[in-house]
Amino acid sequence: MKLIGDKNEFAIEYHISDTRNMMGYGKVWIQNKFYGTNQDLIYLEGYLGNLIKNILNAQQVHFPIEQFSSESIYEQMLKLLDETSDYLIISSTFTDDFMGFKYRDENHIVLVWKLRDDVEMIFDDLKNYSKSVVLVRVNSEIVEEVMNKFENEIKKARA
């Protein structure tokens, strides 16, 4: 597995198994917590790359988040989901085991997610995953930097 970035801040971990079709495995790390699974074969550009782009498109949230716990923020985001999907983390099948949301707070992106409890976990790295709500915050410039490096690595691999 290759790693771009720092797992303590923001990183993409991935492995290309089929260069011609750009298929492989990967997941995202934010503050030593991961989102996704590196045991599901995915289209790296369309799934992993688009996940990062989706995160970068996070919108400002319009409620006083500083007054809430991570569980309360998650619940507030679920309520907003009924009104709009702007805050929903949208990616692909390799993250279907998660329900996640993203929003901007000044120059940071805040991600809040939970492992879904209504699906059977088939991937080993998710079987012992915490059932608690995860709340992380990362500088958007770091996410952009990691995304740019990932795109460059994909271009090099194709060459």
Secondary structure, DSSP 8 states (H G I E B T S, - for coil): -EEEEETTTEEEEEEEEETTTTEEEEEEEETTEEEEEEEEEEEIIIIIIHHHHHHHT--B--S-GGGS-HHHHHHHHHHHHHH-STTB----GGGTTEEEEEEEETTEEEEEEEE-SSS---SHHHHT---S-EEEEEEHHHHHHHHHHHHHHHHHHH-
